[in-house]
Amino acid sequence: MLELLKVIFPYLIVLYLLDCISYLNKHQFIIGTLIGRRFNLKKNGIHLVGLLPNSQMYLAQNLPAVFTTDGMYYVPFGALNGIGIYRPGDFSFLPYKESGRLEIDEKSLKFNDDIIIKGPSNLYLRKLLGFLRRLASAKPRDRDSIIGNFVSKSYDVDEVKKIRKAGAARLLYLHLATYILFTLVFILTPLTIYSDLYLYINIYILVGYILIVYLFVLFYVGWLNKKLFDPDRGIRRLNFFSLILSPVNSIHASAYITKNLYHAFGLAALAAVFVSKNSFKELARKELFSIKKLQTAESPAGWKEYLEKKEAHLLKTMTAAAVTLDEILAPPEKRDEGAGKYCPICLTEYTRGPSICSDCETDLEDFEK
């Protein structure tokens, strides 16, 4: 047993670190903690998250989409950019009556076998598809109120806080159990097998303790899943199987169970509760100007009503986050004294030349008005 543990222990460390790595597509985000303390916003790319057992991870998406009474306008997955700023001409249209032909393949939403949207999770896409099919079955005169409720819920900061409070005490016990498992696997085990401590600690008893705590974590996760989620919002079986197959993955049980906890909410609502005020201001400013950029004379019919709803709820979210509109619209602190203009979206400074941002294609603002 001792020699076997010496052989497999390095692989356990590698598996644990691999389980800390997450990849995000464009417009997908993680609000999470590395060591269980302050939450940070991670954008598309490869990230290291959840290094310690009490670390948490919430998946979110800021989908460039407009919902009208006739159908959904969306930017196809292949046309997404890293800036997040789009013009009306970048959007494709999907009538609600065609939603019956949509299908979910893992984290992709397909139409005629072509990927049109990639979500951060299967649950996010199930929610979106259910929303689209509900609109398809509703009478046209009722769709506006359904869309209004959908937008309202996605920006509901109070509900985010309510869910956070409800889960805090229950997650505390899970954190405690996973820390015990972490200590047994990554502290006590190497001390025992790589030193003379094995003369005083029975290896079989140590492995037995690891198995007991591991089984407790599995059963507690199953119970917690039922308490925190309604039947349609539970963690996927594939994720639960990954906990069953590896005690190393079960150390990250809190991240597995919380990552889809807020899948029904928009990124702005989560950022208002979890991330720093400066990070929220950056996100809110970009979302506000993105909405403004889509409110043009060339916008298709029905866009105006949806974008007005979205802007109104974003302003409410800013109020809940104690951020004023003046703070969002205020010029950034000038880094180059020679700069005369800046982009209100990406805050790039310009000393001379263009009147439009080369990245965001947005009119530049003067530092001095």
C-alpha positions in Angstrom: 0.0 0.0 0.0 2.8 2.4 0.9 4.6 2.0 -2.4 1.3 2.2 -4.3 0.5 5.6 -2.7 4.0 6.9 -3.5 3.4 6.1 -7.2 -0.1 7.6 -7.5 0.2 10.6 -5.3 2.0 12.9 -7.9 -0.9 12.0 -10.3 -3.4 13.1 -7.7 -1.7 16.6 -7.6 -1.8 16.8 -11.4 -5.5 15.8 -11.5 -6.3 18.4 -8.8 -4.6 21.2 -10.6 -6.3 20.2 -13.9 -9.6 20.4 -12.1 -8.8 24.0 -11.2 -8.5 25.0 -14.9 -11.5 26.4 -16.8 -11.9 27.5 -20.4 -14.4 30.2 -21.3 -15.6 31.1 -24.8 -16.4 34.7 -25.9 -19.1 36.4 -23.8 -18.8 33.7 -21.1 -17.6 34.7 -17.6 -16.7 33.3 -14.3 -17.3 35.2 -11.1 -15.1 33.3 -8.6 -12.5 33.1 -6.0 -9.0 31.5 -6.2 -8.5 30.8 -2.5 -12.1 31.5 -1.2 -11.9 35.2 -0.5 -12.5 38.1 -2.8 -14.5 37.4 -6.0 -13.0 38.3 -9.3 -14.4 38.5 -12.8 -12.8 36.2 -15.3 -13.4 36.8 -19.1 -13.0 34.5 -22.0 -9.8 32.4 -22.1 -8.1 29.8 -19.8 -8.2 30.6 -16.1 -7.1 29.0 -12.8 -10.0 29.1 -10.4 -11.0 27.3 -7.2 -7.5 26.5 -5.8 -8.8 25.8 -2.3 -11.8 23.7 -1.2 -13.9 26.8 -0.1 -13.4 28.6 -3.4 -16.5 29.3 -5.4 -17.3 29.7 -9.0 -20.4 31.1 -10.7 -20.8 30.8 -14.5 -22.5 33.6 -16.4 -23.0 34.8 -20.0 -23.6 38.2 -21.5 -25.3 37.1 -24.7 -25.6 39.7 -27.5 -29.3 39.1 -28.2 -32.5 41.1 -28.7 -35.9 39.5 -28.0 -38.9 41.0 -29.9 -42.5 39.8 -30.2 -41.6 38.1 -33.5 -38.3 36.3 -32.7 -34.8 36.4 -31.3 -32.0 38.5 -32.9 -28.6 37.1 -32.0 -25.0 37.3 -33.0 -23.9 33.8 -34.3 -21.2 32.1 -32.3 -18.8 32.3 -35.2 -19.2 36.1 -35.5 -18.6 36.9 -31.9 -15.7 39.3 -31.2 -13.6 39.9 -28.2 -14.8 43.5 -27.8 -18.4 42.8 -27.2 -19.7 45.7 -29.3 -22.0 45.1 -32.2 -24.1 46.9 -34.8 -27.6 45.9 -35.9 -26.2 44.4 -39.1 -24.2 41.8 -37.1 -27.3 40.1 -35.8 -29.2 37.1 -37.3 -32.9 36.5 -36.9 -34.6 33.4 -35.6 -38.5 33.4 -35.6 -39.9 31.8 -32.4 -41.9 29.4 -34.6 -38.6 27.8 -35.6 -37.6 27.2 -32.0 -38.9 23.6 -32.3 -36.0 22.9 -34.6 -33.4 24.0 -32.0 -31.6 21.3 -30.1 -29.0 21.3 -27.3 -25.7 19.4 -27.7 -23.8 19.6 -24.4 -23.1 23.4 -24.2 -24.1 24.3 -27.7 -27.5 25.4 -29.1 -27.8 24.2 -32.7 -30.2 25.1 -35.5 -30.1 22.7 -38.5 -27.0 21.1 -37.0 -25.1 24.5 -37.0 -24.0 25.9 -33.7 -25.6 29.3 -33.2 -24.9 29.8 -29.5 -22.4 28.4 -27.0 -23.5 28.6 -23.4 -21.4 28.5 -20.2 -23.4 25.4 -19.1 -26.1 23.0 -20.3 -28.5 24.6 -17.7 -28.1 28.0 -19.2 -29.1 26.7 -22.7 -32.0 24.7 -21.3 -33.3 27.9 -19.7 -32.9 29.9 -22.9 -34.5 27.2 -25.1 -37.4 26.9 -22.6 -37.9 30.7 -22.8 -37.9 30.6 -26.6 -40.4 27.8 -26.8 -42.6 29.5 -24.3 -42.7 32.6 -26.5 -43.4 30.4 -29.5 -46.5 28.9 -27.9 -47.7 32.2 -26.5 -50.0 34.5 -28.3 -48.2 37.5 -29.9 -50.0 40.0 -27.6 -48.7 38.1 -24.5 -45.1 37.9 -25.6 -44.2 41.4 -24.5 -45.0 40.7 -20.9 -43.2 37.4 -21.0 -40.0 39.1 -22.3 -40.4 41.8 -19.7 -40.5 39.2 -16.9 -37.5 37.5 -18.3 -35.5 40.7 -18.4 -36.7 41.7 -14.9 -35.6 38.4 -13.4 -32.2 38.4 -15.1 -31.4 41.8 -13.4 -33.0 40.9 -10.0 -30.2 41.8 -7.5 -32.5 41.1 -4.5 -33.1 37.5 -5.7 -29.3 37.0 -6.1 -28.8 38.1 -2.5 -31.6 35.9 -1.3 -30.1 32.8 -2.9 -26.7 33.7 -1.6 -28.0 34.1 1.9 -30.0 30.8 1.8 -27.0 28.8 0.7 -24.3 30.3 2.9 -24.9 28.2 6.0 -25.4 25.0 4.1 -22.2 25.6 2.0 -20.3 26.1 5.3 -20.6 22.5 6.2 -19.6 21.4 2.7 -16.5 23.7 3.0 -15.6 22.1 6.3 -15.9 18.5 5.0 -13.9 19.3 1.8 -11.2 21.0 3.9 -10.9 17.8 6.0 -10.6 15.8 2.8 -8.0 18.2 1.5 -6.0 17.9 4.7 -6.1 14.1 4.6 -5.2 13.8 0.9 -2.7 16.6 0.4 -1.2 17.1 3.8 -1.4 14.1 6.0 -0.9 11.5 3.2 2.4 12.9 1.8 3.7 13.5 5.3 3.0 9.8 6.0 4.3 8.2 2.8 7.4 10.4 2.3 8.6 10.4 5.9 8.9 8.1 8.9 5.4 9.0 10.0 4.1 5.8 8.4 5.7 4.0 11.3 3.1 5.7 13.6 0.1 6.1 11.3 -1.6 3.0 9.9 -1.9 3.6 6.1 -5.1 1.5 5.9 -6.8 3.6 8.6 -5.7 6.8 6.8 -7.2 5.6 3.6 -10.3 4.5 5.5 -10.8 8.0 6.9 -10.4 9.5 3.4 -13.1 7.1 2.1 -15.5 8.0 4.9 -15.1 11.8 4.4 -15.3 11.3 0.6 -18.6 9.4 0.9 -20.0 12.0 3.3 -19.2 14.8 0.7 -21.0 12.8 -2.0 -24.1 12.3 0.1 -24.1 15.9 1.3 -23.7 17.2 -2.2 -26.7 15.2 -3.3 -28.8 16.6 -0.4 -27.6 20.1 -1.0 -28.4 19.9 -4.6 -32.1 19.2 -3.8 -32.2 22.1 -1.2 -30.6 24.8 -3.4 -32.1 23.9 -6.8 -35.6 23.1 -8.0 -35.9 19.8 -10.0 -34.9 21.5 -13.3 -32.0 23.4 -11.9 -29.9 20.6 -10.3 -26.3 19.8 -11.2 -26.0 17.6 -14.2 -25.4 13.9 -13.8 -22.2 14.1 -15.7 -20.8 16.5 -13.1 -22.0 14.4 -10.3 -20.4 11.3 -11.8 -17.1 13.2 -12.0 -17.3 13.6 -8.2 -18.1 9.9 -7.7 -15.2 8.8 -9.9 -12.5 10.9 -8.2 -12.0 11.9 -4.6 -9.7 14.7 -5.9 -12.6 16.2 -7.8 -14.8 16.0 -4.7 -12.5 18.4 -2.9 -13.9 21.0 -5.4 -17.5 20.0 -4.6 -18.5 23.5 -3.6 -17.5 24.8 -7.0 -19.3 22.0 -8.8 -22.5 22.7 -7.0 -22.4 26.5 -7.1 -21.2 27.2 -10.6 -24.8 26.9 -12.0 -26.5 28.3 -8.9 -27.1 31.7 -10.6 -27.6 30.6 -14.2 -31.0 32.4 -14.4 -29.4 35.8 -13.8 -27.5 38.2 -16.1 -23.9 39.1 -15.6 -24.7 42.6 -14.3 -26.9 41.3 -11.4 -24.1 38.9 -10.3 -21.4 41.6 -10.6 -23.5 44.0 -8.5 -23.4 41.5 -5.7 -20.1 39.8 -5.9 -17.3 41.8 -7.6 -15.6 45.1 -6.7 -17.3 48.4 -7.4 -14.7 49.3 -10.0 -15.2 46.0 -11.9 -19.0 46.5 -11.8 -18.6 50.1 -13.1 -16.5 48.9 -16.0 -19.1 46.2 -16.9 -22.1 48.5 -16.5 -20.5 51.2 -18.6 -19.8 48.8 -21.4 -23.3 47.3 -21.3 -25.0 50.7 -21.2 -23.1 52.0 -24.2 -23.7 48.7 -26.0 -27.4 49.2 -25.6 -27.1 52.8 -26.8 -25.2 51.7 -29.9 -28.0 49.3 -30.8 -30.7 52.0 -30.4 -30.3 53.4 -33.9 -32.6 54.3 -36.8 -31.4 51.2 -38.6 -32.6 48.9 -35.8 -35.2 46.4 -36.8 -38.8 46.7 -35.6 -39.3 45.8 -31.9 -35.8 46.5 -30.8 -36.6 49.8 -29.2 -39.1 48.3 -26.7 -36.6 45.5 -25.6 -33.6 47.8 -25.4 -35.6 50.3 -23.3 -36.6 47.5 -20.9 -33.0 46.4 -20.6 -31.6 49.9 -20.0 -34.2 50.6 -17.3 -33.3 47.4 -15.4 -29.6 48.1 -15.8 -30.1 51.5 -14.2 -31.9 49.8 -11.3 -29.1 47.4 -10.9 -26.6 50.3 -10.8 -28.7 51.9 -8.0 -28.6 48.6 -6.1 -24.8 48.6 -6.5 -24.6 52.2 -5.2 -23.3 53.4 -8.6 -24.6 56.5 -10.2 -25.1 57.3 -13.9 -22.7 60.2 -13.5 -20.0 57.8 -12.3 -20.5 55.6 -15.3 -20.4 58.6 -17.7 -17.5 60.4 -16.1 -14.3 60.6 -18.1 -11.5 58.2 -16.9 -8.5 59.5 -15.2 -6.2 60.7 -17.9 -3.0 58.6 -18.3 -1.5 60.6 -21.2 -1.5 64.3 -20.7 -1.5 64.9 -24.4 -4.8 63.0 -24.9 -7.8 65.0 -25.9 -10.4 62.3 -26.5 -11.3 58.9 -25.2 -13.6 56.1 -26.1 -16.5 55.9 -23.7 -16.7 52.1 -23.9 -13.1 50.8 -23.8 -11.6 54.1 -22.4 -8.7 54.1 -24.9 -7.2 57.5 -25.1 -6.6 59.4 -28.3 -4.2 62.3 -28.8 -5.2 63.3 -32.3 -6.6 61.9 -35.5 -9.8 59.9 -35.5 -13.1 60.9 -34.1 -14.3 57.3 -33.8 -12.7 54.5 -31.7 -10.9 52.1 -34.0 -12.0 49.1 -31.9 -15.5 50.0 -30.7 -16.5 52.1 -33.7 -18.0 54.6 -31.3 -17.8 58.4 -31.3 -15.0 59.6 -29.0 -15.7 61.9 -26.1 -13.7 65.0 -25.2 -11.8 65.0 -21.9 -12.7 68.6 -21.5 -16.3 69.5 -22.2 
